[in-house]
Amino acid sequence: MINFIIWIIAGALVGWVASLIMRTNKRQGLIGDIIVGIVGAFVGGFFLSPLFNVSTINQGDFSLPALLVSLGGAVLLLAISKLFRNVSGLLVVVLVVLIIYTYYSCWTIESTSGFCTAIRGIPFLK
């Protein structure tokens, strides 16, 4: 039970600092900060933990590196949410996701389709 309370407090702290960094503090309250901190820790665990080999607050680690990885995930989450606020940002996110999907589907599977062969032929992707 005490770990749950510490997790909520750490999530609120991480979310609050991330909202200060991204200047979204005026729009979200305590519940928003907690949600941003906890979901940001999931994002940080998915994207940043493999890079830095550090766990997050969602895994019960409340050390400084874990808090920093969770903060990075929360900042990344707020940056992505800022992109979705207008149509051009949404189009950029969709384009990036499609490019990443194309890259991984053509290189990891070693597909022999004409599309993947043409993608592999692009000079700057070799």
C-alpha positions in Angstrom: 0.0 0.0 0.0 2.8 2.4 0.8 4.5 1.7 -2.6 1.2 2.7 -4.3 1.1 6.0 -2.4 4.8 6.7 -3.2 4.1 5.8 -6.8 1.2 8.3 -7.0 3.4 11.0 -5.3 6.3 10.3 -7.6 4.0 10.4 -10.6 2.6 13.7 -9.5 6.1 15.2 -9.1 7.3 13.9 -12.4 4.1 15.1 -14.2 4.4 18.5 -12.5 8.1 19.0 -13.5 7.3 17.8 -17.1 4.4 20.3 -17.3 6.7 23.1 -16.2 9.3 22.1 -18.8 6.7 21.9 -21.6 4.8 25.0 -20.3 1.5 23.2 -20.0 1.1 23.7 -16.2 -1.7 26.2 -16.5 -4.0 23.7 -18.3 -3.6 20.7 -16.0 -4.2 20.2 -12.4 -3.1 17.6 -9.9 -4.9 14.7 -11.5 -3.5 15.7 -14.9 0.0 15.8 -13.4 -0.4 12.3 -11.9 -1.7 10.9 -15.2 1.1 12.6 -17.2 3.7 11.3 -14.7 2.5 7.7 -14.7 1.8 7.4 -18.4 5.0 9.3 -19.1 6.8 6.6 -17.0 5.3 4.0 -19.3 6.5 5.9 -22.3 9.9 6.3 -20.8 10.0 2.6 -19.9 9.2 1.7 -23.5 11.5 4.1 -25.3 14.2 5.3 -22.9 14.8 2.4 -20.5 16.4 0.2 -23.2 18.7 3.1 -24.2 19.9 3.9 -20.7 19.3 0.5 -19.1 17.4 2.1 -16.2 14.0 1.1 -14.8 11.2 3.6 -14.2 8.9 4.5 -11.3 6.3 2.0 -12.6 8.7 -0.8 -11.8 9.0 0.2 -8.2 12.4 1.9 -8.6 12.3 5.4 -7.1 16.0 6.2 -7.6 17.2 9.4 -9.3 17.9 7.7 -12.7 14.5 6.1 -12.6 12.9 9.5 -11.9 14.9 11.1 -14.7 13.8 8.4 -17.2 10.2 8.8 -16.1 10.6 12.6 -16.5 12.0 12.1 -20.0 9.0 9.9 -20.9 6.6 12.5 -19.5 8.2 15.3 -21.5 8.1 13.1 -24.6 4.4 12.4 -23.9 3.6 16.1 -23.5 5.6 16.9 -26.7 3.6 14.4 -28.7 0.3 15.7 -27.2 1.3 19.2 -28.3 1.8 17.9 -31.8 -1.7 16.5 -31.9 -3.3 19.8 -31.1 -3.2 20.9 -34.7 -3.7 19.2 -38.1 -0.2 19.7 -39.3 1.3 18.1 -36.2 -1.1 15.2 -36.6 0.1 14.8 -40.2 3.7 14.9 -39.2 3.2 12.2 -36.6 1.3 10.0 -39.0 4.0 10.4 -41.6 6.8 9.5 -39.1 4.8 6.4 -38.0 4.4 5.3 -41.6 8.1 5.8 -42.4 9.1 3.8 -39.3 6.6 1.1 -40.1 7.8 0.9 -43.7 11.5 0.7 -42.6 10.9 -2.1 -40.1 8.5 -4.1 -42.3 10.9 -4.0 -45.3 14.2 -4.6 -43.4 13.3 -7.0 -40.6 11.1 -9.3 -42.5 13.3 -9.3 -45.7 10.2 -9.0 -47.8 10.7 -9.6 -51.6 7.8 -7.4 -52.7 8.4 -4.8 -55.3 7.7 -2.0 -52.9 10.3 -3.2 -50.4 12.8 -3.7 -53.1 12.2 -0.1 -54.3 12.5 1.2 -50.7 15.8 -0.7 -50.2 17.1 0.9 -53.5 16.8 4.5 -52.1 20.5 5.6 -51.7 20.3 7.4 -48.4 18.6 4.4 -46.7 21.5 2.0 -47.3 
